């Protein structure tokens, strides 16, 4: 068979491939699914009684904005990581908002220490953080893993870890809207700690949740 004829036959047997939307559109779609669920959980759990006062607190607003941006940036980076040839530097996008989040909490810890001494940094058990972050982040986690599995598993552990960070960051953002825990050291250890643990656990499951076998079994078109 001549090469030209073989190419024609192969081309005729291949279905047209429709690339997935860009990461920005996919991130927006993920947020459109996740934010209504987050709002529903906050309403069901009942918004914190001092919500109005918290909304007047600049540090609280910065913490919340940084947590939300860290989650959104992690989601965007996760979608970027499934695109062959994409700029890998974009995977570092969550670093800045996460650093701002840690910085505001660190400043709060310093202020507590200056105001109350060692007692200002006293830790108490707060076992509600981990399960509540998992609850608020459950649907975002399922949604982002489902969406990521339509891309290319180039670095599955990194991709799923970023997806876990996105869901957990959103979960922590929602938690602060109904869980009245504002001591910086408590937020830093229990809430940020829970986010990091969940992201790490997600990364450990990367190859089980996201691999070429699963992608080949997915009927949806894959990203180019």
C-alpha positions in Angstrom: 0.0 0.0 0.0 1.3 3.4 -0.9 2.1 5.8 1.9 -0.4 8.4 0.7 -3.2 5.9 0.5 -2.4 4.6 4.0 -2.5 8.1 5.4 -5.9 8.8 3.8 -7.4 5.6 5.2 -6.0 6.2 8.7 -7.3 9.8 8.6 -10.7 8.6 7.5 -10.9 6.2 10.4 -10.1 8.8 13.1 -12.9 10.8 14.8 -12.5 14.5 15.0 -11.0 15.7 18.3 -12.5 18.6 20.1 -10.0 20.2 22.6 -11.2 20.9 26.1 -11.7 24.5 27.1 -8.7 26.5 28.4 -7.9 26.3 32.1 -9.5 29.6 32.9 -12.9 28.4 31.5 -12.6 25.1 33.3 -11.7 26.9 36.6 -14.7 29.1 36.2 -16.9 26.1 35.6 -15.5 24.4 38.7 -16.3 27.5 40.8 -19.8 27.6 39.3 -20.4 24.1 40.6 -18.6 24.5 43.9 -19.6 27.9 45.3 -23.4 27.2 45.4 -22.6 24.0 47.3 -20.4 26.0 49.7 -23.2 28.5 50.2 -25.7 25.8 50.9 -23.4 24.2 53.6 -22.9 27.6 55.3 -26.7 28.2 55.4 -27.4 24.7 56.7 -24.7 25.0 59.4 -25.8 28.6 60.1 -23.5 31.5 59.5 -21.5 32.6 62.5 -23.3 35.0 64.9 -20.5 37.7 64.6 -20.5 37.7 60.8 -21.1 41.4 60.4 -18.3 42.2 62.8 -15.9 39.8 61.0 -16.7 41.5 57.7 -15.5 44.8 59.2 -12.2 43.1 60.2 -9.5 43.8 57.6 -7.3 40.9 58.7 -10.2 38.4 58.5 -11.0 39.7 55.0 -7.4 39.3 53.9 -7.2 35.8 55.3 -10.4 34.8 53.6 -9.4 36.4 50.3 -6.0 34.7 50.4 -7.5 31.3 51.2 -10.0 31.6 48.4 -7.4 32.8 45.9 -5.1 30.0 46.9 -7.9 27.5 46.1 -8.7 29.1 42.8 -5.0 29.4 41.8 -4.5 25.7 42.7 -7.5 24.7 40.6 -6.1 26.7 37.6 -2.6 25.2 38.1 -4.1 21.7 38.3 -5.9 22.2 34.9 -2.7 23.6 33.4 -0.8 20.6 34.6 -2.9 18.3 32.3 -1.9 20.2 29.1 1.1 18.9 27.2 3.6 21.7 26.5 2.0 24.1 29.0 4.3 26.5 30.9 5.2 24.6 34.1 5.9 27.8 35.9 2.1 28.3 36.1 2.0 25.4 38.6 3.5 27.9 41.1 0.5 30.2 41.0 -0.9 29.1 44.4 2.4 30.0 46.1 1.8 33.7 46.4 -1.8 33.7 47.8 -0.8 30.8 50.1 2.2 32.8 51.4 -0.1 35.8 52.0 -2.5 33.6 53.9 0.3 32.2 56.1 1.7 35.7 56.5 -1.5 37.2 57.9 -1.9 34.3 60.3 1.8 34.6 61.4 1.2 38.3 62.0 -1.8 37.4 64.1 0.2 35.0 66.1 2.9 37.6 66.7 0.2 40.1 67.9 -1.3 37.5 70.2 2.2 36.8 71.7 2.9 40.5 72.2 -0.5 41.1 73.8 -0.8 38.0 76.0 2.7 36.4 76.1 2.9 32.6 75.8 -0.8 32.3 76.7 -1.7 34.0 73.5 -0.3 31.0 71.6 -2.0 28.3 73.6 -3.3 25.5 71.6 -6.6 23.7 72.3 -8.1 20.7 70.5 -10.4 21.7 67.6 -11.4 18.4 66.0 -14.2 20.0 64.0 -11.8 21.6 61.5 -10.7 18.5 59.6 -14.1 16.9 59.0 -15.8 20.2 58.3 -13.2 21.2 55.7 -13.8 17.7 54.1 -17.5 18.3 54.2 -17.4 21.7 52.5 -14.7 20.6 50.1 -16.4 17.3 49.2 -18.3 18.3 46.1 -15.5 20.6 44.9 -13.1 17.7 45.3 -15.3 15.3 43.3 -15.9 17.9 40.6 -12.3 18.8 40.1 -11.0 15.2 40.0 -13.7 14.3 37.4 -12.7 17.3 35.3 -9.0 16.7 35.7 -9.4 13.1 34.5 -10.4 14.4 31.1 -6.9 15.8 30.6 -3.5 14.2 30.2 -2.0 12.6 33.3 1.5 14.1 32.8 2.3 14.4 36.5 -0.7 12.8 38.3 0.6 13.2 41.9 1.2 17.0 41.4 -2.1 17.4 39.5 -4.2 15.7 42.2 -2.3 17.4 45.0 -3.1 20.8 43.4 -6.8 19.6 43.0 -6.8 18.6 46.7 -5.4 22.0 47.7 -8.0 23.7 45.6 -10.9 21.8 47.2 -9.5 22.1 50.7 -8.8 25.8 50.3 -12.3 26.3 49.3 -13.5 24.1 52.2 -11.5 26.2 54.7 -12.9 29.4 53.2 -16.4 28.1 53.8 -15.5 26.8 57.3 -14.6 30.3 58.5 -18.0 31.5 57.6 -19.8 29.3 60.2 -17.0 28.2 62.6 -16.3 31.0 65.0 -12.6 30.2 65.6 -10.4 33.3 65.1 -7.3 32.7 67.2 -4.5 32.8 64.6 -2.5 30.0 66.1 -5.6 27.8 66.1 -6.4 28.7 62.5 -2.8 28.1 61.5 -2.4 24.7 63.1 -5.8 23.2 62.8 -7.2 24.8 59.6 -4.2 25.4 57.5 -2.8 22.1 58.8 -5.9 20.3 57.7 -5.7 21.9 54.2 -2.0 20.7 53.8 -2.8 17.2 55.1 -5.7 16.8 52.7 -3.6 18.1 49.7 -0.8 15.7 50.7 -3.2 12.7 50.9 -4.7 13.6 47.6 -1.2 13.7 46.0 -0.4 10.3 47.4 -3.5 8.9 45.6 -2.6 10.7 42.3 -1.6 7.6 40.3 -4.7 5.7 41.4 -7.1 8.6 40.6 -5.5 9.9 37.5 -3.6 7.7 35.0 -3.4 6.9 31.2 -5.6 3.8 31.6 -8.5 5.9 33.0 -8.0 8.6 30.4 -8.2 6.0 27.6 -11.4 4.6 29.1 -12.9 8.1 29.1 -15.1 8.7 26.1 -14.6 12.5 26.4 -12.0 14.1 24.1 -8.7 14.8 25.6 -6.7 18.0 25.7 -4.1 18.6 23.1 
